[in-house]
Amino acid sequence: MNEFLDAVENGIKEYWPWLLAIILGYFFWRYNLWHSLIRELLPLIGTIFLGWVAWKLWVHYIRQDFISGIDFVLLEIIPPRDVERNPKAMELFITNALYHWSMKGGKESYWQGAVWFWFSLELVSLEGQVHFYIRTPSRIRSLIETQMYAQYPQAQVKVVEDYTLAVDKITPSSAWNAWGCEFGLLKPEAYPIKTYIDFGLDKDPKEEYKIDPISPIIEFFGSLGKGEQAWMQVIITPSKKIYHTHGTWFKKHDWVEEAKKQLEKLLLPYTSKRDDPGTNVIKLARIEVRVPSFLDRVVKAMSAKTGKLGFETGIRIMYLAKKEVYPVGSRTNNSRNIRLIFRQYTTPDSNGLNRINSAQADAYGGIFTLPPHKIMRLANRMLHEYRERSFFHLPLRHHLFNNHKIYLHWPISRLFMAYKHPETFVLNTEELATLWHFPGQILKVPTLTRIESKEASPPPNLPI
């Protein structure tokens, strides 16, 4: 009986809007109140709706105005010739330099339009020359420099021009062709991807025994030839994701609590709950969880993920080439190969990165492929999104014309290609450091830009 009453209570909590609508609908029908409703309440409802639209537009306007005042700079990080530190150093850099969490008040958020800063960690190949970049607000530049030198004293940090500006618009008459995509997670974000600790890099093995997951990416980027470019950006901001708590009306919880709920869901078939038989009142006496051995690794990894700071993350890659290298309508080997650069971070029992929002236009084409000029239009969209580093605080076109909220099925999608809504997810500092760090000396890619000599202070006994 108690279980039945609990089920009824949970059902009321979950479906109360529908129950309320049914009850109100019955009373309006029973007492013929529809004419009064239309005559008296419809103007009020219309006013409230227009006020809600005006509020949304106002918040969007002031935030975009605030963002337009942020001066972004692109910093190139030239790693030292000999990187003797494991990715834990990059994890510490990300924690100290890029986690800018702050509590915005009502005046800051809804009058000044203040937003949290976001950063772009980028790995780029320009005709085979591999570079590390960080795009940051200029006011954070000094902090990034000091924290980078704290972990990599022999590195060099300098301001450079935005490399994306060298590629013009992707059109049938331009010199460039391109392909790009974004990435999402295969499973809920509570499940971690494979990190440098799983590869044993935290134990500092000898160089000849190191297996660095970033090595395949840099090797592929370094293999590109004249007229080819490959771009990768990992855009991050401190996580403030909230989720609706199931079984409640208004309660919310953060990503850490959501990870715990996902872990409880995973272990539910192996959980035993026993009630205390000594009283008439049902009271939970003991919870026993017996984790099978094949879930040991996953459970430990999920538990460890919430022990480090989390960033809301978006990942995007692009392959670009001159049209004589990458003709219109063709798919070169490199445009296919770049799709697999994150395969080493996937574990079947945990998580991995999955290609989404492709400029190949699979979702738009339906049973027929799109013509080349429309595919180039999508590639140009991807170029524009990459250049803007847009995953957070999206422009108005994404709010009005995206098929995240209004999905357009084929054949309408062929006529009106709505914007693909970018997906973000939470990665912790360990996962981010795995995706973006300096490789060790074992990686001998000649086109990876490094500092060729070590800097040292002069000896104290030099004659004056």
C-alpha positions as CSV (number, residue, x, y, z in Angstrom):
1,M,0.0,0.0,0.0
2,N,2.8,2.4,0.9
3,E,4.5,1.7,-2.4
4,F,1.3,2.5,-4.2
5,L,0.9,5.8,-2.3
6,D,4.6,6.7,-3.1
7,A,4.0,6.0,-6.7
8,V,0.9,8.2,-6.7
9,E,2.8,11.0,-5.0
10,N,5.7,10.8,-7.4
11,G,3.3,10.8,-10.4
12,I,1.5,13.9,-9.1
13,K,4.9,15.7,-8.6
14,E,6.0,14.8,-12.1
15,Y,2.8,15.4,-14.0
16,W,1.2,18.1,-12.0
17,P,1.0,20.6,-14.9
18,W,-1.0,18.2,-17.0
19,L,-3.3,17.3,-14.1
20,L,-3.8,21.0,-13.4
21,A,-4.6,21.6,-17.1
22,I,-7.2,18.7,-17.1
23,I,-8.9,20.0,-13.9
24,L,-9.1,23.6,-15.2
25,G,-10.3,22.4,-18.6
26,Y,-13.1,20.4,-16.9
27,F,-14.3,23.4,-14.9
28,F,-14.2,25.6,-18.0
29,W,-16.3,23.1,-19.9
30,R,-18.7,22.3,-17.1
31,Y,-19.6,25.9,-16.3
32,N,-19.1,27.3,-19.9
33,L,-16.4,29.8,-18.9
34,W,-14.5,29.8,-22.2
35,H,-16.1,33.0,-23.4
36,S,-15.2,34.9,-20.2
37,L,-11.7,33.5,-20.4
38,I,-11.2,34.7,-24.0
39,R,-12.7,38.1,-23.2
40,E,-11.0,38.9,-19.9
41,L,-7.8,36.7,-19.7
42,L,-6.6,36.6,-23.2
43,P,-5.3,40.2,-23.2
44,L,-3.5,39.5,-19.9
45,I,-2.0,36.3,-21.3
46,G,-0.9,38.2,-24.4
47,T,0.7,41.0,-22.3
48,I,2.6,38.5,-20.2
49,F,3.8,36.7,-23.3
50,L,5.0,39.9,-24.9
51,G,6.7,40.9,-21.7
52,W,8.5,37.6,-21.6
53,V,9.7,38.0,-25.2
54,A,10.9,41.5,-24.5
55,W,12.8,40.4,-21.4
56,K,14.6,37.6,-23.3
57,L,15.5,40.0,-26.1
58,W,16.8,42.6,-23.5
59,V,19.0,40.0,-21.7
60,H,20.3,38.8,-25.1
61,Y,21.0,42.4,-26.2
62,I,22.9,43.5,-23.1
63,R,25.0,40.3,-23.0
64,Q,26.0,40.6,-26.6
65,D,26.8,44.3,-25.9
66,F,29.0,43.2,-23.0
67,I,30.7,40.5,-25.1
68,S,31.4,43.0,-27.9
69,G,33.4,45.0,-25.4
70,I,35.7,42.1,-24.4
71,D,39.1,42.4,-26.1
72,F,40.3,38.9,-27.1
73,V,43.9,38.1,-27.9
74,L,45.4,34.9,-29.4
75,L,48.5,33.7,-27.5
76,E,50.9,31.2,-29.1
77,I,52.5,28.8,-26.6
78,I,55.8,27.5,-27.9
79,P,56.7,24.5,-25.8
80,P,60.3,23.9,-24.6
81,R,62.6,21.6,-26.5
82,D,62.6,19.0,-23.7
83,V,59.2,18.6,-21.9
84,E,60.1,16.6,-18.8
85,R,56.8,17.1,-17.0
86,N,53.7,14.9,-17.4
87,P,50.2,16.3,-18.2
88,K,49.6,16.9,-14.5
89,A,51.5,20.2,-15.0
90,M,49.0,21.3,-17.7
91,E,46.1,20.2,-15.5
92,L,47.5,22.5,-12.8
93,F,47.8,25.3,-15.3
94,I,44.2,24.9,-16.4
95,T,43.0,24.9,-12.8
96,N,44.9,28.1,-11.8
97,A,44.7,30.1,-14.9
98,L,41.4,29.3,-16.6
99,Y,38.9,28.6,-13.8
100,H,37.3,32.0,-13.3
101,W,34.2,31.2,-11.3
102,S,32.3,34.2,-9.9
103,M,28.9,34.9,-8.5
104,K,27.2,37.5,-10.7
105,G,24.6,39.6,-9.0
106,G,21.3,40.8,-10.5
107,K,22.7,44.2,-11.6
108,E,25.7,42.6,-13.2
109,S,23.7,39.9,-15.0
110,Y,20.5,41.7,-16.0
111,W,21.6,45.3,-16.4
112,Q,25.3,45.2,-17.3
113,G,25.0,41.9,-19.2
114,A,28.2,40.4,-17.5
115,V,29.1,36.8,-18.4
116,W,31.7,34.4,-17.3
117,F,34.9,34.4,-19.4
118,W,35.5,31.5,-21.8
119,F,38.8,30.3,-23.3
120,S,39.8,28.4,-26.4
121,L,42.6,25.8,-26.2
122,E,43.7,25.2,-29.8
123,L,46.0,22.9,-31.7
124,V,46.6,23.9,-35.3
125,S,48.5,22.7,-38.3
126,L,49.4,25.3,-40.9
127,E,50.8,23.4,-43.9
128,G,52.3,20.9,-41.5
129,Q,53.7,23.4,-39.0
130,V,52.0,22.5,-35.6
131,H,51.2,25.3,-33.1
132,F,49.6,25.6,-29.7
133,Y,47.3,28.5,-29.1
134,I,45.1,30.0,-26.3
135,R,42.5,32.5,-27.1
136,T,41.7,34.6,-24.0
137,P,40.4,38.0,-22.9
138,S,43.3,40.4,-22.8
139,R,42.8,41.1,-19.1
140,I,43.6,37.5,-18.3
141,R,46.8,37.5,-20.5
142,S,49.3,38.2,-17.6
143,L,47.8,35.5,-15.4
144,I,48.0,32.9,-18.3
145,E,51.7,33.9,-18.9
146,T,52.7,33.6,-15.2
147,Q,50.9,30.3,-14.7
148,M,52.4,28.9,-17.9
149,Y,55.9,29.9,-16.9
150,A,55.2,28.4,-13.5
151,Q,54.7,25.0,-15.0
152,Y,56.9,25.3,-18.1
153,P,59.7,27.8,-17.3
154,Q,61.4,27.2,-20.7
155,A,58.2,27.8,-22.7
156,Q,57.5,31.0,-24.7
157,V,54.2,32.9,-24.8
158,K,53.6,35.6,-27.4
159,V,50.7,37.4,-29.0
160,V,50.0,36.5,-32.6
161,E,47.5,37.3,-35.3
162,D,44.4,35.1,-35.7
163,Y,45.3,32.4,-38.2
164,T,41.7,31.9,-39.2
165,L,41.6,35.3,-40.9
166,A,44.0,34.0,-43.6
167,V,41.2,31.8,-44.9
168,D,38.5,33.7,-46.9
169,K,34.9,32.8,-47.2
170,I,34.1,29.3,-48.4
171,T,32.2,29.8,-51.7
172,P,32.2,28.3,-55.2
173,S,34.4,31.2,-56.3
174,S,36.9,31.3,-53.3
175,A,40.3,29.6,-53.2
176,W,39.4,27.3,-50.2
177,N,37.3,24.3,-49.5
178,A,36.7,22.9,-46.0
179,W,35.1,20.3,-43.8
180,G,34.4,20.4,-40.1
181,C,32.4,19.0,-37.3
182,E,31.8,19.3,-33.6
183,F,31.9,16.5,-30.9
184,G,29.6,15.3,-28.2
185,L,29.9,12.5,-25.7
186,L,28.7,8.9,-26.3
187,K,27.3,8.6,-22.8
188,P,26.2,11.0,-20.0
189,E,29.0,13.3,-18.9
190,A,29.3,11.5,-15.5
191,Y,31.2,8.8,-17.4
192,P,34.8,10.1,-18.1
193,I,36.8,9.7,-21.2
194,K,40.1,7.9,-21.2
195,T,42.8,10.2,-19.6
196,Y,46.5,10.4,-19.3
197,I,46.3,8.5,-16.0
198,D,44.8,5.6,-17.9
199,F,47.9,5.7,-20.2
200,G,50.2,5.6,-17.2
201,L,51.7,9.1,-17.8
202,D,51.1,10.1,-14.1
203,K,53.8,7.6,-13.2
204,D,56.5,9.3,-15.3
205,P,57.8,6.3,-17.2
206,K,61.0,6.6,-19.2
207,E,60.6,8.4,-22.5
208,E,60.9,5.2,-24.6
209,Y,58.0,3.7,-22.7
210,K,55.6,6.6,-22.8
211,I,52.3,6.3,-24.7
212,D,51.0,9.8,-25.1
213,P,47.4,10.0,-26.4
214,I,48.1,13.4,-28.0
215,S,50.9,12.0,-30.2
216,P,48.6,10.6,-32.9
217,I,46.9,14.1,-33.3
218,I,50.2,15.9,-33.6
219,E,51.7,13.3,-36.0
220,F,48.6,13.6,-38.2
221,F,48.7,17.4,-38.1
222,G,52.4,17.4,-38.9
223,S,51.9,15.2,-41.9
224,L,49.8,17.8,-43.8
225,G,51.4,19.3,-46.9
226,K,51.4,22.6,-48.8
227,G,47.9,24.2,-49.1
228,E,46.5,22.2,-46.2
229,Q,45.4,23.2,-42.7
230,A,43.9,21.4,-39.7
231,W,42.3,23.2,-36.8
232,M,41.2,21.9,-33.4
233,Q,39.6,24.0,-30.6
234,V,38.5,23.0,-27.1
235,I,36.4,25.9,-25.7
236,I,35.9,25.9,-22.0
237,T,34.2,27.9,-19.2
238,P,33.7,27.0,-15.5
239,S,30.7,24.7,-15.3
240,K,27.4,26.2,-14.0
241,K,25.2,23.5,-15.5
242,I,22.1,22.7,-13.6
243,Y,19.6,19.8,-13.9
244,H,16.1,19.4,-12.7
245,T,15.8,17.1,-9.7
246,H,13.5,14.2,-10.6
247,G,10.5,13.9,-8.3
248,T,10.5,17.6,-7.3
249,W,8.8,20.7,-8.7
250,F,11.5,23.3,-8.6
251,K,14.6,21.8,-7.1
252,K,17.8,21.9,-9.1
253,H,21.2,20.2,-8.8
254,D,24.7,20.7,-10.3
255,W,26.8,18.4,-12.4
256,V,28.5,16.8,-9.4
257,E,25.2,15.7,-8.0
258,E,24.1,14.6,-11.4
259,A,27.2,12.4,-11.6
260,K,26.2,10.8,-8.3
261,K,22.7,10.1,-9.6
262,Q,24.1,8.5,-12.7
263,L,26.4,6.3,-10.6
264,E,23.4,5.3,-8.4
265,K,21.5,4.4,-11.6
266,L,24.3,2.3,-12.8
267,L,24.5,0.4,-9.5
268,L,20.8,0.1,-9.0
269,P,20.6,-3.6,-10.2
270,Y,23.3,-4.4,-7.6
271,T,21.9,-2.5,-4.7
272,S,19.9,-4.0,-1.9
273,K,17.8,-1.9,0.5
274,R,16.5,-3.4,3.7
275,D,13.9,-2.0,6.0
276,D,14.1,-2.1,9.8
277,P,11.5,-4.7,10.9
278,G,11.6,-3.7,14.6
279,T,9.1,-0.8,14.2
280,N,5.7,-0.3,12.6
281,V,7.1,2.7,10.7
282,I,8.9,1.9,7.5
283,K,12.5,2.9,8.1
284,L,15.5,2.2,5.9
285,A,18.0,0.3,8.0
286,R,20.8,-0.6,5.5
287,I,21.9,-0.2,1.9
288,E,24.2,-2.8,0.5
289,V,25.9,-2.4,-2.9
290,R,27.8,-5.3,-4.4
291,V,29.7,-4.0,-7.4
292,P,30.6,-6.7,-9.9
293,S,34.2,-6.9,-10.9
294,F,33.6,-5.8,-14.5
295,L,32.2,-2.5,-13.2
296,D,35.1,-1.8,-10.8
297,R,37.1,0.4,-13.2
298,V,34.0,2.4,-14.4
299,V,32.8,3.0,-10.8
300,K,36.2,4.3,-9.7
301,A,36.6,6.5,-12.8
302,M,33.1,8.0,-12.3
303,S,33.8,8.6,-8.6
304,A,37.2,10.2,-9.4
305,K,35.8,12.6,-12.0
306,T,33.8,14.7,-9.5
307,G,37.0,15.1,-7.4
308,K,38.4,17.7,-9.8
309,L,37.1,21.0,-11.1
310,G,34.7,20.8,-14.0
311,F,34.5,23.0,-17.2
312,E,31.6,23.2,-19.6
313,T,33.3,22.2,-22.9
314,G,32.7,22.4,-26.6
315,I,35.0,20.8,-29.2
316,R,35.2,21.6,-32.9
317,I,37.7,20.6,-35.7
318,M,38.2,21.7,-39.3
319,Y,40.2,20.5,-42.2
320,L,40.8,23.2,-44.9
321,A,42.7,23.0,-48.2
322,K,43.1,24.9,-51.4
323,K,40.8,23.7,-54.1
324,E,43.5,22.3,-56.2
325,V,44.3,20.1,-53.2
326,Y,40.8,19.5,-52.0
327,P,38.5,19.9,-55.1
328,V,34.8,20.8,-54.7
329,G,32.7,17.7,-54.1
330,S,35.6,15.4,-53.2
331,R,36.6,13.9,-49.9
332,T,40.3,13.6,-49.6
333,N,41.9,11.1,-47.2
334,N,42.9,13.8,-44.8
335,S,39.3,15.1,-44.5
336,R,38.4,11.6,-43.5
337,N,41.3,11.0,-41.3
338,I,40.8,14.0,-39.1
339,R,37.5,12.5,-38.0
340,L,39.3,9.8,-36.1
341,I,41.8,11.9,-34.1
342,F,39.9,11.4,-30.8
343,R,39.4,7.6,-31.1
344,Q,42.2,6.9,-28.5
345,Y,40.1,8.6,-25.8
346,T,37.2,6.2,-26.1
347,T,36.6,3.2,-23.8
348,P,33.6,1.0,-24.5
349,D,32.5,0.7,-20.9
350,S,32.9,4.4,-20.0
351,N,32.8,7.2,-22.5
352,G,34.2,8.7,-25.7
353,L,33.9,11.6,-28.2
354,N,31.3,11.3,-31.0
355,R,31.2,13.3,-34.2
356,I,28.1,15.5,-34.5
357,N,26.9,18.6,-36.5
358,S,29.0,17.7,-39.5
359,A,29.4,20.1,-42.4
360,Q,28.9,17.0,-44.6
361,A,25.2,17.7,-44.1
362,D,24.0,14.2,-43.4
363,A,21.0,15.5,-41.3
364,Y,20.0,17.9,-44.0
365,G,20.2,15.7,-47.1
366,G,17.8,12.9,-46.1
367,I,17.8,10.2,-48.8
368,F,19.4,12.5,-51.3
369,T,22.8,14.2,-51.0
370,L,23.0,18.0,-51.0
371,P,24.5,19.8,-54.0
372,P,28.1,21.0,-53.7
373,H,27.1,24.7,-53.3
374,K,24.9,23.9,-50.2
375,I,27.7,21.8,-48.7
376,M,30.1,24.7,-49.1
377,R,27.5,26.9,-47.5
378,L,27.5,24.6,-44.4
379,A,31.4,24.6,-44.5
380,N,31.4,28.3,-44.5
381,R,29.0,28.3,-41.5
382,M,31.4,26.0,-39.7
383,L,34.3,28.4,-40.5
384,H,32.3,31.3,-39.1
385,E,31.5,29.4,-35.9
386,Y,35.1,28.4,-35.5
387,R,36.3,31.9,-36.0
388,E,33.9,33.3,-33.5
389,R,34.8,30.5,-31.0
390,S,31.0,30.2,-30.4
391,F,29.7,27.6,-28.1
392,F,28.5,29.9,-25.3
393,H,26.3,33.0,-25.5
394,L,25.2,32.2,-29.0
395,P,24.1,34.9,-31.4
396,L,20.5,35.5,-32.1
397,R,20.5,33.4,-35.3
398,H,21.1,30.3,-33.2
399,H,18.1,31.1,-31.0
400,L,15.7,31.8,-33.8
401,F,16.8,29.4,-36.6
402,N,18.2,26.3,-35.0
403,N,16.8,22.8,-35.3
404,H,17.7,22.0,-31.7
405,K,14.2,23.2,-30.6
406,I,12.4,23.0,-33.9
407,Y,13.6,19.9,-35.8
408,L,13.0,20.2,-39.5
409,H,12.6,16.9,-41.2
410,W,13.5,16.0,-44.8
411,P,12.5,17.4,-47.3
412,I,11.9,20.7,-45.5
413,S,15.5,20.6,-44.3
414,R,16.7,20.8,-47.9
415,L,14.9,24.1,-48.4
416,F,15.6,25.6,-45.0
417,M,18.9,24.5,-43.4
418,A,18.5,25.7,-39.8
419,Y,21.6,26.1,-37.7
420,K,22.9,23.0,-35.9
421,H,22.8,23.8,-32.2
422,P,26.2,23.1,-30.7
423,E,26.4,20.7,-27.7
424,T,28.4,21.3,-24.6
425,F,29.3,18.9,-21.8
426,V,31.3,18.8,-18.6
427,L,34.9,17.7,-18.6
428,N,37.2,18.0,-15.6
429,T,40.7,19.3,-15.6
430,E,42.2,15.9,-15.9
431,E,40.3,15.2,-19.1
432,L,41.1,18.7,-20.5
433,A,44.8,18.3,-19.8
434,T,44.7,14.9,-21.7
435,L,43.2,16.6,-24.8
436,W,45.6,19.6,-24.8
437,H,49.1,19.3,-23.4
438,F,52.7,19.4,-24.7
439,P,54.1,16.0,-25.8
440,G,57.4,14.7,-24.4
441,Q,60.7,14.2,-26.1
442,I,59.7,10.8,-27.5
443,L,57.6,12.6,-30.2
444,K,60.0,13.6,-32.9
445,V,57.7,15.6,-35.2
446,P,60.1,18.1,-36.9
447,T,57.3,20.5,-37.8
448,L,56.2,20.9,-34.1
449,T,57.4,24.3,-33.1
450,R,59.6,24.2,-30.0
451,I,62.1,26.4,-28.2
452,E,65.4,25.2,-29.7
453,S,67.6,26.2,-26.8
454,K,67.4,26.4,-23.0
455,E,67.5,29.6,-21.2
456,A,69.6,29.9,-18.1
457,S,70.7,32.7,-15.8
458,P,74.4,33.9,-16.1
459,P,76.9,32.5,-13.6
460,P,77.5,34.7,-10.6
461,N,81.2,35.0,-11.0
462,L,81.4,36.8,-14.3
463,P,83.8,39.7,-14.4
464,I,82.1,43.1,-14.5
